[in-house]
Amino acid sequence: MAVQKPVFLAWYAAEAAGAGFGGWCAVIWHGLSLDATVAGYVTALPLLLTLLSCWVRFPERLWRRVMTGYFVLVALLTAVVFAVDVALYEHWGFRLDSTILIYLADPKEAMASVDWALGVRQTLLGGVYTAAMLWLYGRVLRLFDGEPCGARRALPATLLFLLLAGGDFLAIRGGTGASVANVSKVYFSSEMFLNHAATNPVFSFLSSLGDNADYAAAYPFFDERTRAVRFDALRGNGRNAEPAVRVLDTLRPNVVVVILESFARTVMDEEVDGEPVMPNMQRLKREGVWFENFFANSFRTDRGEVAILSGFPAQTKTSVMKLPAKSRTLPSVARSLGREGYATSFAYGGDLNFTNQAQYMYATGWQELVWQKDLRFDTPPADWGYDDAVMCDWFADRVIALDAAGRPFLAGLLTLSSHKPFDVPYAKFENEVLNAMAFSDACVGAMIDRLKASPAWRNLLVVLVADHGYPYPKTLPYNVPLRHRIPMIWTGGAVAAPRVVEEYASQIDLAATLLGQLGIGHDDFEYSKDIFAPAPPRKFAYYTFNDGFGVVDATGEAIWDATGDRVVSATNPELLDVGRTMLQTTYTDLAGR
């Protein structure tokens, strides 16, 4: 598996030319994670068979034939995947995944598009790779003398193999961290070619086998022509939209986006014995631009992040962040600002490999990612990573340093302490949820105060926005608008004056609104509406839950449950078709990416 990396880099020598020796080593080193995962899957069956052979007396010839047949099959399949992948990469621009099965559905058509010389070349490459693996297998096989394992050796051998099975399990899982094996684990560079080179094509292919769902047919509410017409009336503002209302007093400020874990409006507005749970959010709400009717698009962080950073609506039973071939095609605020000369970086105190976050961020224009593996603090990390007190203090220093560097920048931070199990070094409220939320609020408030006292504040726009809501109180139904209502505050020295924005909007509208304030085109954000644009389209908030959607605006709400194909609530039935159009369009779009 690891040998594939230098072969791939040599094959694409022109693309790898700028990497240097260090880049080649980094590709091999970072790629080992998924190489080990694939090797773990491959060796699981032989490990069990070898353990069984300590106790079951079958002829040595039978054992060797079974094992050799298995490894011949593995070698052939691995070689075929590698040979096909290395040929297709120059055309596709990503490592082999289950997309190829779409074309293999018609073998005659697929073969018609294959050049004869290319077919011969890749067949030879696959043959050489297969032969090399089997030659190595033959050398390993000689280590076993074929003598039966006696009773005295069977028990210690069994214990040894059980220990090895534990190592195999860790390899398959992808280590002991919170995130399991995924493509994101090998992403390490803002240069996407190097990330692709580190990706194991066998893992990429096998892990995407479940991604061939017919997304376009998932929610067939309207025929295609009707759907397109309906969505055209709802799509975001394009280049010809009227100028936005200005809420900033500088055109190109430095931008900080702080994504607040689980900051729900119901928690933000809560008081305990007359004391607010989030006094800092309440204070910042009065000092900056406050969005009164703002909603999350989903109930999960990965979907909320994509909605915030790419303006792409959340899905019901899937997550585009977990589909690398599709998520890399999304627009993003980072990519748009990067084109304008902004340096882009994102920080998280936990593991950004979780739910493929690192892969998504590198692929959509974030130039630098910093997370737990890169950080060293005196305090030990909590279950999810370094707590918000440590990270907010570190992030304030980072923003100040970025400002001093003189280049315009976009810096992102995802908080984590206000997440289960709510283990925080704080004791203000008896309720563990409220206590953790109050801790995060205090950390964010202290970070903002530090930035205010620094020279960075004068040209800074800070966007505080939650990733999703939270079921507080516990009796709050999962599908009602209040469950998805979240805070968004714009603050910083670049904000012209305090303001309350009454328009209904959701996370997908942040991208167009932010870029509109900076005078940057946002035509590629089809779902994102500039909240400050006075012209239509209609202003509404749209969200999804496990299998359904909700829409809310100034006229009312509509909630639809797909599982029972029923309307849960519709104080304004017209909004049902708005939700149906958004849901069907999202999945139609997903199918085409």
WOBELKA-V849429 format. One record per residue. N is the residue number from 1. NEAR is the number of other ideal C-beta (glycine too) atoms within 8 Angstrom. Layout:
# WOBELKA-V849429
[[N NEAR] [N NEAR]]
This chain:
# WOBELKA-V849429
[[1 10] [2 8] [3 6] [4 10] [5 13] [6 9] [7 9] [8 11] [9 13] [10 8] [11 7] [12 12] [13 8] [14 5] [15 6] [16 14] [17 6] [18 6] [19 12] [20 6] [21 5] [22 7] [23 12] [24 13] [25 8] [26 13] [27 14] [28 12] [29 7] [30 11] [31 16] [32 9] [33 12] [34 15] [35 11] [36 9] [37 15] [38 13] [39 10] [40 13] [41 8] [42 8] [43 9] [44 10] [45 7] [46 11] [47 12] [48 9] [49 11] [50 9] [51 12] [52 8] [53 10] [54 11] [55 6] [56 5] [57 3] [58 7] [59 5] [60 8] [61 6] [62 8] [63 11] [64 10] [65 8] [66 9] [67 11] [68 10] [69 8] [70 10] [71 12] [72 9] [73 8] [74 10] [75 13] [76 10] [77 9] [78 13] [79 14] [80 9] [81 12] [82 14] [83 13] [84 11] [85 13] [86 12] [87 10] [88 10] [89 14] [90 7] [91 5] [92 7] [93 5] [94 9] [95 9] [96 11] [97 13] [98 9] [99 9] [100 11] [101 8] [102 7] [103 9] [104 8] [105 5] [106 7] [107 6] [108 6] [109 8] [110 10] [111 7] [112 6] [113 5] [114 8] [115 5] [116 6] [117 6] [118 9] [119 9] [120 8] [121 9] [122 12] [123 9] [124 8] [125 12] [126 13] [127 9] [128 8] [129 13] [130 12] [131 8] [132 8] [133 13] [134 11] [135 8] [136 8] [137 11] [138 8] [139 7] [140 7] [141 10] [142 6] [143 4] [144 5] [145 3] [146 5] [147 4] [148 5] [149 8] [150 6] [151 5] [152 5] [153 9] [154 11] [155 8] [156 7] [157 11] [158 11] [159 8] [160 8] [161 12] [162 9] [163 8] [164 9] [165 11] [166 8] [167 8] [168 12] [169 9] [170 10] [171 11] [172 11] [173 10] [174 13] [175 6] [176 4] [177 7] [178 7] [179 11] [180 5] [181 11] [182 13] [183 13] [184 15] [185 12] [186 13] [187 12] [188 8] [189 10] [190 7] [191 8] [192 10] [193 9] [194 14] [195 15] [196 10] [197 13] [198 14] [199 13] [200 13] [201 12] [202 12] [203 13] [204 15] [205 14] [206 8] [207 10] [208 13] [209 8] [210 5] [211 9] [212 8] [213 7] [214 7] [215 9] [216 8] [217 5] [218 8] [219 8] [220 6] [221 8] [222 10] [223 5] [224 7] [225 6] [226 8] [227 14] [228 8] [229 8] [230 11] [231 11] [232 7] [233 8] [234 10] [235 9] [236 14] [237 11] [238 7] [239 5] [240 3] [241 10] [242 6] [243 3] [244 11] [245 6] [246 8] [247 11] [248 11] [249 6] [250 7] [251 6] [252 7] [253 13] [254 15] [255 14] [256 15] [257 13] [258 12] [259 14] [260 14] [261 14] [262 13] [263 16] [264 13] [265 10] [266 13] [267 15] [268 12] [269 6] [270 11] [271 8] [272 9] [273 4] [274 4] [275 7] [276 7] [277 14] [278 13] [279 10] [280 11] [281 15] [282 10] [283 9] [284 13] [285 10] [286 8] [287 7] [288 13] [289 11] [290 12] [291 11] [292 7] [293 12] [294 12] [295 16] [296 16] [297 15] [298 13] [299 11] [300 9] [301 10] [302 12] [303 17] [304 17] [305 14] [306 16] [307 17] [308 13] [309 14] [310 13] [311 17] [312 11] [313 11] [314 13] [315 13] [316 12] [317 5] [318 9] [319 12] [320 14] [321 13] [322 11] [323 12] [324 16] [325 12] [326 10] [327 16] [328 12] [329 6] [330 12] [331 11] [332 12] [333 14] [334 16] [335 10] [336 16] [337 15] [338 12] [339 6] [340 10] [341 6] [342 11] [343 11] [344 15] [345 15] [346 15] [347 15] [348 16] [349 16] [350 13] [351 12] [352 12] [353 11] [354 9] [355 11] [356 15] [357 14] [358 13] [359 15] [360 15] [361 13] [362 13] [363 11] [364 15] [365 11] [366 14] [367 9] [368 9] [369 12] [370 9] [371 14] [372 11] [373 5] [374 5] [375 10] [376 2] [377 7] [378 2] [379 7] [380 3] [381 10] [382 11] [383 5] [384 10] [385 12] [386 12] [387 16] [388 15] [389 11] [390 11] [391 16] [392 14] [393 12] [394 11] [395 12] [396 12] [397 8] [398 11] [399 14] [400 13] [401 8] [402 14] [403 13] [404 8] [405 8] [406 3] [407 8] [408 9] [409 13] [410 15] [411 16] [412 15] [413 14] [414 12] [415 16] [416 15] [417 16] [418 14] [419 9] [420 3] [421 4] [422 11] [423 6] [424 12] [425 5] [426 9] [427 3] [428 6] [429 8] [430 3] [431 7] [432 6] [433 10] [434 13] [435 15] [436 15] [437 14] [438 13] [439 17] [440 16] [441 13] [442 10] [443 16] [444 16] [445 13] [446 11] [447 12] [448 12] [449 8] [450 11] [451 16] [452 7] [453 6] [454 10] [455 7] [456 13] [457 11] [458 6] [459 10] [460 16] [461 13] [462 11] [463 13] [464 13] [465 16] [466 15] [467 14] [468 14] [469 14] [470 10] [471 8] [472 11] [473 6] [474 5] [475 4] [476 11] [477 6] [478 9] [479 10] [480 11] [481 12] [482 8] [483 13] [484 15] [485 13] [486 15] [487 14] [488 12] [489 14] [490 12] [491 12] [492 13] [493 8] [494 11] [495 14] [496 6] [497 5] [498 9] [499 8] [500 6] [501 11] [502 5] [503 7] [504 10] [505 14] [506 12] [507 12] [508 14] [509 14] [510 14] [511 18] [512 15] [513 15] [514 11] [515 13] [516 15] [517 11] [518 12] [519 6] [520 9] [521 6] [522 15] [523 6] [524 6] [525 13] [526 8] [527 12] [528 14] [529 14] [530 14] [531 11] [532 12] [533 13] [534 5] [535 6] [536 3] [537 9] [538 8] [539 10] [540 10] [541 14] [542 15] [543 15] [544 14] [545 12] [546 7] [547 8] [548 14] [549 14] [550 17] [551 15] [552 13] [553 13] [554 5] [555 6] [556 9] [557 13] [558 18] [559 14] [560 13] [561 12] [562 9] [563 6] [564 5] [565 5] [566 6] [567 10] [568 8] [569 8] [570 11] [571 6] [572 10] [573 7] [574 8] [575 16] [576 12] [577 8] [578 14] [579 14] [580 13] [581 14] [582 15] [583 13] [584 13] [585 10] [586 12] [587 13] [588 12] [589 9] [590 13] [591 9] [592 6] [593 9]]
